[in-house]
């Protein structure tokens, strides 16, 4: 391909393949949603929206948005947050810098394309084996490069660690309900288990969020 960056097109009649989005996350390619029909917002016509800004977001951004949705009483987002329209829309706002109204007023078909693209971006391969979480690409923290995170220490944690993680959630403004859905909780537990700072996990790229949450809550730890 002669272009400097590949443009990923998503159209209703073409299924969005998760492998394409994971590839974009790995290579830094542009993530562009092209609309079948132009979208007019505040008198300006848009044929596409560039979501490449998702590449600059982190797990902390996902945590902040999850808390924001809870405080706004977005009931649907209280469980599997990453599957909801409100969450995908909030990430699109943060990734593009456009006002929330730009996405709220978007026709339903175009909105579904945007939401699907955001979800596919976060739906990278769940590459966790024997409680070792492999990262999509090398991650640098405090001058050291990491390609995987060993979470086996979760099996050695006690109920006191759970209480500490719940208190941490409460201090950050979360209502402590079902912790297994909470991104901050996953970061706190992973930090305790791997003996790495909490910032290590909140600084991971956005697309590692769901993988980390699932890895921390792997039923194998409780067998």
Backbone as numpy.savetxt, mean C-alpha at the origin, in Angstrom:
# Nx Ny Nz CAx CAy CAz Cx Cy Cz
11.33 -1.15 -26.83 10.49 0.03 -26.83 11.37 1.27 -26.83
11.09 2.26 -27.73 11.97 3.39 -27.89 11.77 4.46 -26.83
10.61 4.47 -26.18 10.37 5.47 -25.16 11.30 5.25 -23.98
11.64 6.36 -23.30 12.52 6.24 -22.13 11.84 5.44 -21.03
10.53 5.64 -20.90 9.78 4.91 -19.89 8.54 4.32 -20.55
8.24 3.12 -20.19 7.06 2.46 -20.73 5.82 3.05 -20.09
4.79 3.31 -20.88 3.53 3.80 -20.34 2.57 2.63 -20.25
2.06 2.40 -19.05 1.16 1.27 -18.82 -0.27 1.74 -19.03
-1.00 1.13 -19.93 -2.36 1.53 -20.23 -3.33 0.53 -19.61
-4.40 1.08 -19.00 -5.41 0.24 -18.39 -6.76 0.62 -18.99
-7.41 -0.35 -19.63 -8.71 -0.10 -20.23 -9.67 -1.17 -19.74
-10.98 -0.82 -19.64 -11.95 -1.75 -19.07 -11.97 -3.10 -19.76
-11.79 -3.10 -21.08 -11.90 -4.37 -21.79 -10.63 -5.22 -21.70
-9.57 -4.65 -21.12 -8.32 -5.40 -21.00 -8.05 -5.67 -19.53
-8.00 -6.92 -19.09 -7.72 -7.20 -17.69 -6.39 -6.60 -17.27
-6.35 -6.06 -16.06 -5.10 -5.50 -15.54 -4.31 -6.64 -14.91
-3.14 -6.89 -15.44 -2.31 -7.98 -14.94 -1.42 -7.49 -13.82
-1.47 -8.15 -12.66 -0.67 -7.74 -11.52 0.81 -7.76 -11.81
1.25 -8.65 -12.71 2.67 -8.74 -13.01 3.17 -7.46 -13.68
2.31 -6.81 -14.45 2.71 -5.57 -15.08 2.95 -4.50 -14.03
2.06 -4.40 -13.05 2.18 -3.37 -12.04 3.36 -3.64 -11.13
3.59 -4.89 -10.79 4.75 -5.23 -9.96 6.03 -4.87 -10.70
6.03 -5.07 -12.01 7.20 -4.73 -12.81 7.45 -3.23 -12.76
6.37 -2.45 -12.81 6.52 -1.00 -12.75 7.11 -0.58 -11.42
6.67 -1.25 -10.34 7.18 -0.93 -9.01 8.67 -1.21 -8.94
9.10 -2.24 -9.64 10.49 -2.67 -9.55 11.41 -1.81 -10.41
10.91 -1.36 -11.56 11.77 -0.67 -12.50 11.60 0.84 -12.50
10.60 1.33 -11.80 10.39 2.77 -11.78 9.74 3.29 -13.05
9.03 2.44 -13.78 8.35 2.86 -14.99 7.12 3.69 -14.64
6.66 4.45 -15.61 5.48 5.28 -15.37 4.24 4.41 -15.23
3.33 4.88 -14.41 2.05 4.20 -14.20 0.97 5.19 -14.63
0.46 5.00 -15.84 -0.49 5.94 -16.41 -1.80 5.23 -16.71
-2.90 5.80 -16.23 -4.23 5.27 -16.54 -4.81 6.12 -17.66
-5.10 5.49 -18.80 -5.69 6.19 -19.94 -7.20 5.93 -19.94
-7.97 6.99 -20.07 -9.42 6.88 -20.06 -9.96 6.58 -21.46
-11.04 5.82 -21.51 -11.69 5.56 -22.80 -12.34 6.81 -23.35
-12.85 7.65 -22.45 -13.45 8.92 -22.84 -12.82 10.03 -22.02
-12.63 11.20 -22.58 -12.04 12.31 -21.84 -12.86 12.63 -20.59
-12.17 13.00 -19.54 -12.80 13.38 -18.27 -12.62 14.88 -18.11
-13.72 15.60 -17.90 -13.66 17.05 -17.74 -13.81 17.41 -16.26
-12.80 18.11 -15.74 -12.82 18.55 -14.35 -12.46 20.02 -14.30
-13.37 20.80 -13.75 -13.18 22.25 -13.63 -12.79 22.88 -14.97
-13.49 22.43 -16.02 -13.32 23.04 -17.33 -12.14 22.54 -18.13
-11.35 21.64 -17.56 -10.19 21.11 -18.27 -10.43 19.65 -18.62
-9.98 19.26 -19.80 -10.19 17.89 -20.27 -8.96 17.03 -19.99
-9.20 15.84 -19.46 -8.12 14.90 -19.14 -8.34 13.59 -19.89
-7.32 13.14 -20.60 -7.39 11.86 -21.30 -6.73 10.75 -20.50
-6.00 11.14 -19.46 -5.27 10.18 -18.64 -4.92 10.80 -17.30
-4.47 9.95 -16.38 -3.94 10.43 -15.12 -2.68 9.63 -14.81
-1.65 10.34 -14.42 -0.35 9.72 -14.15 -0.25 9.41 -12.66
-0.18 8.13 -12.32 -0.09 7.68 -10.93 1.33 7.30 -10.54
2.32 7.73 -11.33 3.70 7.35 -11.04 4.18 7.83 -9.68
3.51 8.84 -9.11 3.86 9.32 -7.78 3.69 8.29 -6.70
2.97 7.21 -6.98 2.85 6.13 -6.00 4.21 5.56 -5.64
5.15 5.66 -6.59 6.49 5.14 -6.38 7.20 5.83 -5.22
6.81 7.07 -4.92 7.47 7.81 -3.85 6.81 7.64 -2.49
5.72 6.88 -2.43 5.00 6.71 -1.16 5.54 5.50 -0.39
5.27 5.50 0.91 5.79 4.46 1.79 4.68 3.84 2.63
5.06 2.87 3.42 4.10 2.24 4.35 3.52 3.30 5.29
4.32 4.28 5.67 3.81 5.34 6.56 2.66 6.09 5.91
2.73 6.30 4.61 1.62 6.96 3.92 0.36 6.12 4.01
0.51 4.81 3.88 -0.64 3.91 3.99 -1.22 3.97 5.41
-0.35 4.04 6.41 -0.80 4.13 7.80 -1.56 5.44 8.02
-1.01 6.53 7.52 -1.66 7.84 7.70 -3.03 7.86 7.05
-3.14 7.27 5.86 -4.43 7.26 5.16 -5.41 6.34 5.88
-4.93 5.21 6.38 -5.81 4.30 7.11 -6.38 5.01 8.34
-5.55 5.73 9.07 -6.03 6.48 10.24 -7.01 7.57 9.83
-6.71 8.26 8.75 -7.58 9.31 8.24 -8.97 8.75 7.92
-9.02 7.60 7.28 -10.31 6.99 6.91 -11.08 6.55 8.15
-10.36 6.01 9.15 -11.03 5.62 10.39 -11.67 6.84 11.05
-10.92 7.96 11.08 -11.41 9.17 11.73 -12.57 9.79 10.96
-12.61 9.52 9.65 -13.71 10.01 8.83 -14.90 9.04 8.84
-14.77 8.00 9.65 -15.82 6.99 9.80 -16.17 6.32 8.47
-15.13 6.06 7.69 -15.30 5.25 6.48 -15.38 3.79 6.92
-16.58 3.35 7.20 -16.79 2.02 7.79 -16.19 0.91 6.94
-16.34 1.03 5.64 -15.84 -0.02 4.74 -14.33 -0.20 4.87
-13.63 0.87 5.23 -12.17 0.82 5.30 -11.66 0.31 6.64
-12.55 -0.07 7.53 -12.12 -0.50 8.86 -11.58 -1.93 8.87
-11.83 -2.67 7.82 -11.34 -4.05 7.77 -10.27 -4.17 6.69
-10.59 -4.71 5.54 -9.60 -4.85 4.48 -9.46 -3.51 3.75
-8.77 -2.59 4.39 -8.66 -1.22 3.90 -8.24 -1.15 2.45
-7.24 -1.98 2.09 -6.65 -1.87 0.75 -7.60 -2.26 -0.37
-8.75 -2.85 -0.05 -9.70 -3.25 -1.08 -10.76 -2.17 -1.34
-10.76 -1.10 -0.57 -11.84 -0.11 -0.66 -11.53 1.02 -1.64
-12.60 1.59 -2.17 -12.49 2.72 -3.08 -11.88 3.92 -2.36
-12.30 4.16 -1.13 -11.82 5.33 -0.38 -10.31 5.29 -0.20
-9.75 4.11 0.07 -8.31 3.98 0.28 -7.56 4.22 -1.02
-8.02 3.58 -2.09 -7.37 3.75 -3.40 -7.43 5.20 -3.84
-8.57 5.83 -3.60 -8.73 7.23 -3.99 -7.77 8.13 -3.20
-7.65 7.88 -1.89 -6.76 8.69 -1.05 -5.30 8.53 -1.48
-4.92 7.31 -1.87 -3.55 7.09 -2.36 -3.34 7.81 -3.68
-4.35 7.80 -4.54 -4.24 8.49 -5.82 -4.07 9.99 -5.59
-4.79 10.53 -4.62 -4.65 11.95 -4.28 -3.23 12.26 -3.84
-2.71 11.41 -2.95 -1.37 11.64 -2.42 -0.30 11.42 -3.48
-0.54 10.48 -4.37 0.44 10.16 -5.39 0.48 11.15 -6.55
-0.62 11.89 -6.74 -0.69 12.83 -7.86 -0.63 14.29 -7.42
-1.00 14.53 -6.16 -1.06 15.92 -5.70 -2.32 16.63 -6.15
-3.22 15.92 -6.80 -4.48 16.53 -7.25 -5.47 16.59 -6.08
-6.42 17.52 -6.13 -7.42 17.60 -5.05 -8.30 16.36 -5.03
-8.82 16.04 -3.86 -9.65 14.84 -3.73 -10.86 14.91 -4.64
-11.37 16.14 -4.89 -12.54 16.29 -5.75 -12.28 15.79 -7.17
-11.03 15.86 -7.60 -10.68 15.37 -8.94 -11.07 13.90 -9.09
-10.85 13.14 -8.04 -11.17 11.71 -8.09 -12.60 11.42 -7.63
-13.13 12.22 -6.73 -14.50 12.01 -6.26 -15.51 12.24 -7.38
-15.25 13.20 -8.24 -16.19 13.54 -9.30 -15.94 12.77 -10.60
-14.94 11.94 -10.59 -14.60 11.16 -11.78 -15.71 10.16 -12.12
-16.08 10.01 -13.38 -17.09 9.01 -13.75 -16.73 7.63 -13.21
-17.73 6.86 -12.94 -17.52 5.58 -12.27 -16.57 4.67 -13.03
-16.68 4.63 -14.35 -15.80 3.75 -15.13 -14.34 4.15 -15.00
-14.06 5.45 -15.11 -12.69 5.93 -14.97 -12.18 5.72 -13.56
-13.07 5.95 -12.59 -12.69 5.77 -11.18 -12.31 4.32 -10.90
-13.04 3.40 -11.49 -12.72 1.98 -11.28 -11.35 1.64 -11.86
-11.00 2.26 -12.98 -9.68 2.02 -13.56 -8.58 2.52 -12.62
-8.79 3.71 -12.06 -7.81 4.28 -11.14 -7.66 3.39 -9.91
-8.80 3.00 -9.32 -8.76 2.17 -8.11 -8.11 0.82 -8.39
-8.44 0.23 -9.52 -7.88 -1.06 -9.86 -6.37 -0.97 -10.04
-5.92 0.13 -10.65 -4.49 0.32 -10.86 -3.75 0.47 -9.54
-4.33 1.23 -8.62 -3.72 1.40 -7.30 -3.64 0.06 -6.58
-4.71 -0.71 -6.64 -4.72 -2.01 -5.96 -3.70 -2.95 -6.57
-3.62 -2.95 -7.89 -2.64 -3.82 -8.54 -1.22 -3.41 -8.18
-1.00 -2.12 -8.02 0.32 -1.63 -7.62 0.71 -2.19 -6.26
-0.26 -2.29 -5.37 0.02 -2.78 -4.01 0.00 -4.31 -3.93
-0.52 -4.94 -4.96 -0.70 -6.39 -4.93 0.51 -7.10 -5.53
1.70 -6.83 -4.95 2.90 -7.52 -5.44 2.89 -8.95 -4.91
3.73 -9.77 -5.50 3.78 -11.18 -5.12 4.04 -11.32 -3.62
3.25 -12.17 -2.99 3.41 -12.39 -1.55 4.60 -13.32 -1.31
5.79 -12.80 -1.53 7.01 -13.61 -1.49 7.53 -13.78 -0.07
6.80 -14.56 0.72 7.22 -14.85 2.09 7.26 -16.36 2.26
8.43 -16.89 2.58 8.59 -18.32 2.78 9.31 -18.56 4.10
8.79 -19.52 4.87 9.37 -19.83 6.18 9.51 -18.57 7.02
8.52 -17.70 6.91 8.45 -16.45 7.68 9.57 -15.48 7.36
10.17 -15.62 6.19 11.16 -14.66 5.72 10.53 -13.91 4.54
10.36 -12.62 4.70 9.70 -11.79 3.69 10.73 -11.23 2.72
10.63 -11.62 1.47 11.54 -11.11 0.44 11.01 -9.78 -0.09
11.88 -8.81 -0.22 11.50 -7.50 -0.72 11.55 -7.47 -2.24
10.71 -6.65 -2.84 10.65 -6.57 -4.30 11.96 -6.08 -4.89
12.62 -5.18 -4.20 13.93 -4.70 -4.63 14.72 -4.30 -3.38
16.03 -4.26 -3.45 16.86 -3.94 -2.28 16.41 -2.64 -1.60
16.43 -2.67 -0.28 15.97 -1.54 0.53 17.11 -1.10 1.44
17.45 0.17 1.38 18.56 0.69 2.18 18.04 1.38 3.43
18.65 1.06 4.58 18.27 1.68 5.85 19.51 1.81 6.71
19.80 3.02 7.15 20.98 3.29 7.98 22.27 2.73 7.36
22.39 2.91 6.05 23.62 2.51 5.39 23.74 1.03 5.09
22.72 0.25 5.38 22.76 -1.19 5.11 21.67 -1.55 4.11
21.98 -2.49 3.22 21.01 -2.91 2.21 20.35 -4.22 2.64
19.02 -4.25 2.49 18.24 -5.43 2.85 17.50 -5.95 1.62
17.52 -7.27 1.44 16.77 -7.90 0.37 15.64 -8.76 0.93
15.68 -9.01 2.23 14.65 -9.79 2.89 14.60 -9.43 4.37
13.49 -9.82 5.02 13.32 -9.53 6.44 12.91 -10.83 7.13
13.67 -11.23 8.12 13.38 -12.45 8.87 12.39 -12.12 9.99
11.18 -12.66 9.89 10.13 -12.40 10.87 9.87 -13.59 11.78
10.79 -14.55 11.81 10.59 -15.73 12.64 10.45 -15.38 14.12
11.00 -14.24 14.52 10.91 -13.84 15.92 9.50 -13.61 16.41
8.54 -13.48 15.49 7.15 -13.27 15.90 6.66 -14.44 16.75
7.14 -15.63 16.44 6.72 -16.82 17.19 7.13 -16.75 18.66
8.12 -15.93 18.98 8.61 -15.84 20.36 8.00 -14.68 21.13
7.15 -13.90 20.50 6.52 -12.78 21.19 5.40 -13.27 22.10
5.09 -12.48 23.11 4.05 -12.84 24.08 2.88 -11.86 24.01
1.88 -12.10 24.85 0.71 -11.21 24.86 1.09 -9.80 25.31
2.20 -9.68 26.06 2.66 -8.36 26.46 3.07 -7.54 25.24
3.63 -8.21 24.25 4.00 -7.50 23.02 2.74 -7.04 22.27
1.70 -7.88 22.28 0.43 -7.49 21.66 -0.13 -6.25 22.35
-0.10 -6.25 23.67 -0.62 -5.09 24.42 0.17 -3.83 24.09
1.48 -3.97 23.99 2.33 -2.82 23.67 1.99 -2.28 22.28
1.77 -3.19 21.33 1.43 -2.76 19.97 0.06 -2.09 19.94
-0.89 -2.61 20.72 -2.22 -2.00 20.79 -2.16 -0.61 21.41
-1.35 -0.45 22.45 -1.19 0.86 23.07 -0.54 1.85 22.10
0.37 1.34 21.30 1.01 2.18 20.28 -0.04 2.66 19.28
-0.92 1.78 18.87 -2.01 2.14 17.96 -2.89 3.24 18.57
-3.25 3.04 19.84 -4.13 4.00 20.52 -3.48 5.38 20.60
-2.19 5.41 20.87 -1.48 6.69 20.97 -1.45 7.41 19.63
-1.52 6.65 18.55 -1.50 7.23 17.21 -2.89 7.55 16.68
-3.90 7.38 17.53 -5.25 7.78 17.14 -6.09 6.70 16.52
-5.66 5.45 16.59 -6.46 4.34 16.06 -7.36 3.77 17.14
-8.57 3.39 16.74 -9.42 2.63 17.64 -8.95 1.17 17.57
-8.65 0.58 18.71 -8.13 -0.79 18.72 -9.30 -1.76 18.56
-9.44 -2.30 17.38 -10.50 -3.28 17.12 -9.83 -4.57 16.66
-9.90 -4.88 15.39 -9.26 -6.08 14.85 -7.87 -5.69 14.36
-6.86 -6.02 15.17 -5.51 -5.55 14.89 -4.89 -6.14 13.63
-5.35 -7.30 13.22 -4.72 -7.97 12.08 -4.91 -7.20 10.77
-5.80 -6.21 10.76 -6.02 -5.42 9.56 -5.24 -4.10 9.59
-4.57 -3.82 10.70 -3.96 -2.51 10.89 -2.50 -2.49 10.46
-2.14 -1.53 9.61 -0.78 -1.45 9.09 0.23 -1.03 10.15
-0.14 -0.11 11.03 0.78 0.30 12.09 1.07 -0.86 13.02
0.03 -1.61 13.36 0.20 -2.77 14.23 1.21 -3.75 13.61
1.09 -3.98 12.31 2.01 -4.88 11.62 3.44 -4.38 11.73
3.62 -3.08 11.59 4.97 -2.51 11.68 5.55 -2.66 13.08
4.72 -2.43 14.09 5.18 -2.52 15.48 5.57 -3.96 15.82
4.72 -4.90 15.46 5.02 -6.31 15.74 6.26 -6.76 14.97
6.36 -6.38 13.71 7.53 -6.75 12.91 8.79 -6.16 13.51
8.70 -4.93 14.01 9.85 -4.28 14.63 10.32 -5.06 15.85
9.38 -5.49 16.67 9.72 -6.27 17.87 10.36 -7.60 17.49
9.79 -8.23 16.48 10.26 -9.57 16.10 11.62 -9.53 15.43
11.82 -8.57 14.53 13.07 -8.52 13.76 14.15 -7.71 14.45
13.76 -7.04 15.58 14.71 -6.20 16.32 15.29 -5.11 15.42
14.40 -4.50 14.68 14.73 -3.38 13.81 13.82 -2.21 14.20
14.27 -0.98 14.01 13.44 0.18 14.39 12.11 0.19 13.64
11.11 0.76 14.28 9.80 0.88 13.64 9.91 1.65 12.33
10.82 2.65 12.30 11.00 3.45 11.09 11.47 2.61 9.91
12.14 1.52 10.20 12.59 0.62 9.13 11.37 0.14 8.34
10.32 -0.21 9.05 9.13 -0.78 8.40 8.21 0.31 7.83
8.05 1.41 8.54 7.19 2.46 8.01 7.82 3.13 6.80
9.13 3.00 6.63 9.82 3.58 5.49 9.87 2.69 4.27
9.39 1.45 4.38 9.35 0.55 3.23 8.46 1.14 2.13
8.73 0.81 0.87 7.88 1.30 -0.22 6.42 0.89 -0.02
5.53 1.72 -0.53 4.10 1.49 -0.38 3.68 0.08 -0.77
4.25 -0.43 -1.87 3.79 -1.73 -2.38 4.15 -2.90 -1.47
4.94 -2.66 -0.42 5.26 -3.73 0.54 4.24 -3.79 1.69
3.29 -2.84 1.73 2.36 -2.71 2.86 1.55 -3.98 3.10
0.85 -4.43 2.08 -0.05 -5.58 2.25 0.75 -6.85 2.50
1.87 -6.97 1.81 2.72 -8.15 2.03 3.18 -8.23 3.47
3.59 -7.08 4.04 4.04 -7.04 5.43 2.89 -7.39 6.37
1.74 -6.81 6.14 0.59 -7.09 6.99 0.26 -8.58 6.98
0.25 -9.18 5.80 -0.06 -10.60 5.69 1.02 -11.47 6.32
2.27 -11.07 6.16 3.38 -11.85 6.72 3.32 -11.86 8.24
3.02 -10.72 8.83 2.95 -10.62 10.29 1.80 -11.45 10.84
0.72 -11.55 10.09 -0.47 -12.26 10.56 -0.56 -13.69 10.01
0.53 -14.19 9.49 0.56 -15.57 8.98 0.15 -16.55 10.07
-0.87 -17.35 9.78 -1.39 -18.29 10.78 -0.33 -19.27 11.25
0.72 -19.47 10.46 1.77 -20.41 10.83 2.47 -20.04 12.13
2.43 -18.76 12.50 3.09 -18.34 13.74 2.35 -18.86 14.96
1.06 -19.20 14.79 0.25 -19.54 15.94 -0.05 -21.03 16.04
0.60 -21.83 15.20 0.35 -23.26 15.23 1.16 -23.94 16.33
